[in-house]
């Protein structure tokens, strides 16, 4: 059936072609978060103050964004992330547990219909926590001594190092702590004297900086 101009149901009924509606792309402005969290070197789990200012780009430059929700975390997938609202100056401040280097205290603005999302770039460095205790403080040459303790976060590799000739040398193979951080590593001294020892952990896998703890061992 032919449907001509002016016929019921024709898009040309008015004598003018009806153009299909075209969606207009939504334009959102740039944002940024200027972190004011101080540079720090802290142990894993320590609370740090996280602060900063949320700003948006306008025709007259960067302006503070007040009343916007910002999420602040101590590291990736932080279950205790804080949700705060910026004040009239676009500023926020809260505290979080430091769990990941250069991400502890990171703030995230999700954006909205006017503004794009933004992250802050904190400079907090987080190192592992470590305890150690030898099974004996005085041992004979060649006798096995066990050093045990706890490392946080858990499941990280640890090993023993001995100081000699103005430098540290690894004297055991790495062992991995359990999920709770408990570890034990054994060592047989080959020389007598007061040995300067340390337990070392490499926190790279967990996003924290390496850390060590020293102890002395008397070998007779």
Order of alpha helices (4+ residues) and beta strands (2+ residues): beta-beta-beta-beta-beta-beta-beta-beta-beta-beta-beta-beta-beta-beta-beta-beta-beta-beta-beta-beta
